[in-house]
Amino acid sequence: MEGYLAVFGFLIIITVIGLLIWGKVNPIVAMVMIPVIGALVAGFGFEDISDFFGAGTAQVMDVAIMFIFAIIFFGIMNDVGLFNPIIKGMIIITRGNVVVVTIVTIIIGAIAHLDGAGATTYLLTIPALIGLYKQLHMSPMLLLMLATFSLGFMNVTPWGGPVGRISSVLGYDNPAALWYPLIPWQIGAFFLAIGFAVILGLREKKRIEKRIENGEIEANQNINSRELAEDFNKRQLEEQAASAEKRAEHPVIIWINAGVLIVVLALMLFDIAPPGLAFMIGLAIALPLNYHSVNDQMGRIRAHAPAALMMASIILAAGLFLGVITDSGMLDALALSIVGILPEAVGPYIHVLVAFFGIPLDIIMSTDAYYFGIFPVVESVASNFGVASESTAYMLLLGSTISQGFLSPALWLGVGLAGVQIGRFMKYAFFWFWAFAIVGLILGWILGIFTI
């Protein structure tokens, strides 16, 4: 019986992963239809599937709620320009220094990714800095790569995506519980990214100087970083003015918004309220604070609802997928079969091997395929060798979160904004992504976030 369930579990998982990598169907289609069809063929009835559905969606419901309200809340914080003064100030302090520009890119990228959306990171960071990069003859691929570094280490927040997916698989009601041990790693990874930025900045400076010596380009004179900062600010104000909704303009409101953001984060950090409730409260304050008309408030919700509902619906569909393969016994049977095949020396380190190849896997796979397809199997196999589920989760998370793969819509947006070719960019950035991930894994081990 176990072998029978293992075969069906394998077929369901590999088919879902294959469809997600193929990219021709929506993740919801793959994670709903394949488990249902697989369960029916395996001999389960709709009553059983209903039970699997109930158990699976109960497992992920809190995460889905968090995503809905977090995405809308941070969307409104961006709409009202909460982070614009910081970004403007960062651009001004560069003063045309190549190394300072690379460091500032990391900082701006980190600020831009507070909402957990890769698209927002690229939309804020690249247009803000591309003019400066061009004036200094710096490579736009370097700008895109550094923005992706920031996206990576910031993406381990509960609302960032990967932690929410892992929480769904492990059945955590509060994704922030997985995040707390990662906060020291995030701080360390920020400084690690600054270190990489300095190395890459010095490398870029030498490349530019060599081109100047060869007569390929002329040295820049009098880079006006303040003017570039004003251009960024002007673009942001024009975008806000173009919105159909009228927002409150009083200068004190920006500070109140900052206070609301701090309170929301504090509610989670000190475990006073679960993330979903914290973001609900934050959104309920931010809407009337910034938009006095009910129609304007509804307009802002409508503007951010597509992104929020997309993430929530994928999480709920994953709940059905996880419910089928877990509650049917397929995942346990598959894990036991793999344990029987693996050499005794390899089994206890399967999570280490997969984490080491996290960047190559992430580049060719979608995030959903990695966390909903690969991770449950690796976690289940590693558990049979006595490895704690959290250790496996943290290793696979830190081993893959730095890069964006070919199947990431956000990366394609970044490539378009930077004006580069995706194949050339991957060739340019792959070594640095993988190196950052491996050093990040070593940092996680030193901090005791996981065990090997």
N, C-alpha and C positions, 0 to 999 in steps of 0.2 A: 504493500500500500504506500509506504514511504517513497519507494522508487517511482511509483506512478505519479504521486503528487509532485515529486521533484522534477520530473520531465515536464509536467504542465507549468510548474512555476518557472522553470528555465525558459520555456517557449513564450510565456506571457512577458517575462522581463526582457528577453532578447528582442522580441517583436516591438515592444514599446520603445526600447532604446533605439532600435533600427529606424522606426518611423520618426522619432524625434531628431535623429541625426540626418535623416533624409530631408527633413524640413518641408515636406509637401503637405503635411496635415497639421492642424492646430494641436498643441499639447493636450487640450481638453478631449479632442476626438480620440487620440491615442490612449489616454489614460482612463477613458470610460469604455469605449467599445471593445478594446482588446481584452481587458480583465473580465468583462461580462461574457463575451463569446467564449473565452478560455474556461471560465467557471462552468458555463452551460455544457461545453463539450466534455469537461472533466466529470460531469455527472451531478453537479450541484443544481438545485432548482432556484426559482426566483425568490422563494421564501428564504433560502440560505443567502442569496445575494443581497436581499434586503437587510438581513442581519449584518452582513459584511459592510454594507453601505452605512448602516447606523453606527457601527463601531468605528469605522474609518473616519467618517465625517465628524464624529464626536471628538476624535483624536486631534483633528486639525482646525476645529471651529474657532478656537481662541486666536490662533495664528491668522486666520482669514480676517477676523474682525480687526485685529491689530493693523494688518496691511491696509485695509480700507481707510481707516481713520488717520493712520500715519501719513499715507501718501497725500491725502487731501490737506492735512494740517501743514505739512512741509511745503506743499504746492502754494498755499496761501502765504506762507512766510517768504517764499521767493517772489510771489506776485507783488507784495508790498515793499520789496527791496530791502529786506532786513539785512542781507549780507553785502549789499552794494558798497556801503562806505568802507568796509574792510577791504574788499577787492580793489577799490579805487586807491586806497592808501598803499596797498601792496605794490601796485603798478608804479606809483610815484617813487617808492624807495629803491627801485631797481637801478635808476640812473644810468641805464645803458651798460651795466656790468653783466657780462654773460653768465658768470657763476651765480650772481645774485638773482638773475632772471630764472635760472633753473630751480633755485631754492624757492622762490616766490611761486613758481608754477605748482610745486608740491603743496604749498600752503593754500593757494587759491583752489586747487583741486579738492583738497580735504574739506574746505568750507563748502564748496559747491555740492559735495556729495553727502551733506548732512541729511538730505531727504531720502537717501538710499537709492536714487534713480540714476543709472549710468547716463541716460540721455541728458539729464539736467547738468551733470558734471561736465560733459563735453560742450553743451550749449552755453554754459557760463564761462568756462575756462578758455576754450579755444578762441572764440571771437574776442574775448578780453585781451588776449596776449598775442594773437597771430600777427598783428601789425608790428608789435615790438620785435618779434622773432624775425620778421622779414627785414626790418630796418637794420638789425644787427647781423643779417645774413646767417641766422641760425636755422637749423633744419626743422621744418614743421613736423617731421616724424619724431623728433625729440620732444616737441611739445605734446604730441599725442601720447607718446610713451610715458612721459612723466605724469600726465593727467590720469593715465590708466593705473600707474603706481598708487596714486592717491585714492582712486576709486577702489583699488584692491584692499588696502588696509582699512579703509573706512567701511567697506562692505560687510564687515562682521558685526555691525549693529543689528539689533533684533529685527528692525524693519528693512534691512538691506537686501534680503532675499535668501542667501545661503543659510543663515542661522534659522530663519523661519522655516525653510524646507527641512533642515535637520531636526528642528523641534517637532515638525509634523511626523517625521519617521520615528523618532524616539518617544512620541506621545507626551511631550512637555506641554502643560497648560500655559506656562509662562516662558516665552522664548528668551526673556531677559535673564532667566536663571542660567542659560548657557552662555550668555554674553558676559556676565560679571567676571568670570576668570579670564576672559579675553581682554579686559580693559588694560591691564599692564602690558600685554602684548601689543595692543593698538598704540600705546604711547611709545613703546620701544620701536615698533615698526615705523612710526612717524619719523623718529630720529634716524632710523635705518634708511628710510627713503630720502631724507635730507643728505645723508652720507653718499648715497648713490647719485643724487642730484649734483653734489659737488664734484664727484669723479667724472660724471658725464659732462658737467659744465666745463671743467678743465680740458677734457678731451675735445669738446666742441670749440673751445677757445683756440686750441692749437690748430684745429682743422681750418678755422676762419683765418688765422694768422698765416697759415701756409698758402691759402688761396690768395690772400693779399700780396704775399711775397712773389707768387707766380704771376701776378698781374691779372688774375681772373676776376677779381672784384676790387672795389675801392674801399679804403677805410672810412668808416662812418664818422661824422663830426656832429657834435651838439645834438645827441639824441634827446628829444623833449618828452620825457616819460610823463610829465604832468599833463601835457597836451593829449597824450594817448589815454591817460586816465580820464580826462574830461570827455574824450570821445566815447569811451566805454559808458560813462555815466549818462551821457546824452542818449545813447542807444537804448539803455535800460529805461530811462524816463519816457522815451518815445513809445517803447513797447507797452509800458504801463498805461500811457495815455490812450493807446490804441484799443485797449480793452473796453468792451461795451459796458462794463460795470464801473460805477463811480466809487472810488475808495476815499476814506477819510484822509485829509492831508496835514493834520496838525503835527508839528515836529516832535512833540512829546510821544506820539503814538509809537514811533520806532523803538523807543526805550521800553515802552510797555510791552511791545511784541517780544523784545529780547527777554524781558522778565517772564513772560508766559512760557517761552521756550525753555528757559532755565528751570522753571517750576515743573514743567512736564518731564524733563529729563531727570530732575531730582526725585519725582514720584516713582520713577522706575529704578533709578540707581539705589535708592534707599529702601526699595521693596515696599513702599507705602501703598502702591496701587499697581495692578497688572498693566502691561503696556496698552492693551486695548482701551481700558478705562481712562488711563492717563491721556491718550490721544483724543478720546471722546471729549474729555473735559477741556483740553487745549483747543480743540476745534470749536467747541461751543462758546469759548471766550473770544477766540480770534475772529470768528465771522462777524458778530455784531460790533466788535471793536473797530474793525477795518472797513466794513461795508454796512452802512446804516439801513439801507433799503432791503426788504425781504427778497425782492426780485434780484438785487445785486448779489445777495448772499447765495441764492439758488444758482445764479449764473456762474459763480466761482466753483460751486460744487459740481455743476455740469461740466465745467472746463476740466476738472481733474478726475471726474468719475470714471472715464474710460480706462485710465491707467490703474486706478484703484480696483475696479471690478475685474480687470484682466488678471491681476495678480491673485485676487481672492478666488476667482473662479478656477484658476489653475490649481491653487492649493486644495480647494474642495474636490476637484476631479482627482487629484492625487490621493485624497482621503479614500475614495472608492478603490483606487488601484492598491493602496496599502492595505485596506480592509480585506480585499480579496486574497492577496498573496500571503497576508499574515494570519488572518483568522481561519482561513481554509487549511492551514498547516503546510502550504506549499513552500514558504520561505524557510521554515525549519527543516523540512525534508531536503530542500536543495542545499542548505548549509551543511547538513550532516553528510550528504553525498560528496560535497566538495572536500570536507574534512577527511573523508575516507580515501580520497584520491591524492590529496596534497602530501608531499613528504613531511615527516614529523618536524624536520628542521625549518621548513618554510612556513608552516601554518601559523605559528605565533607572531610572525612578522609580515603577514599579508597586508595589514593596514599600512605598514611602513613602505612596502613596495609600491602600493597603489598611490600613496601620498607623494612618494618621490617622483612618480610620473604624472602628478596632478596637472602640471602645466600643459604637457602634450595632450593629455586626455581632455582638458578643458578647452583647448584650442579646436579640437576636432568634434567635440560633443556639445550639446546644448546643456545649460545649467540644470534643466529638469531631468535630462537623461543621466547626468552625473549623480545628482543627489537623490533622485527617486528610483533610478535603475541600478547604478553601481553601488552606492553607499549602503542600502539595506542588505545586499548580499555580503559585502565585505564585513559589515558590522556583525551580521549573524555568524559568519564563519569565524571571525576573530573572537567572538564571545565564547565559542566552543573551545577555544584555546586559553580561556581565562582572561582575555583582554577586556577591560572595561569599555562599555559602549561610548562613554564620553571621550576616552582616549582616541578611539577610532574616529569619532566625529571631529574632534579638534585637529587630528592629523590630516584627514582628508580635506577639511576646510582650509587650513593654513597652507596646504600643499597646492591648492588650485585657485585661491581667491584673487591672486594678483593680476591675472591676465583676463582678456576678453577673447572669446573664440570667434571663428568664422561665422557661427550661427547666431551671434549676438547682434540684435538690431541696433543697440547703442553704439557698438564699435563701428558699424557701417555709417552711422550718423557722424561719429568722430572723424572717420576717414574722409567723408564728404566735406566737413567743415575745415579740416586741415588741408584738403586738396592733394591728398597723396593716394597712391595705389596700394590696395590692401595686401597684395602679395609681397611687394617691396617692404611694406611696413612690418609684416610678420618676420621677414628675413632680418630686418634691422633690429627688431625688438626681442625676438625669441630668446636669445642667449641671456639678455638682461632680465626678462621675466622669470626665466627658470632659475637664474642665479639668485634673484631676490626671493623667490619662493623657498629655495633650499636654505638660504640664510635665515629666512623667517621661520622655517621648521626648527632649525637649530636654536633660535631664540625662544621658541615655544617650549622646547625641551629644557633649556636652561632655566626658564621661569617656572617649570614644573606643571605646565598646563596639560601635558599628556605624558604618558610613560611608554617606553619601548620594550 
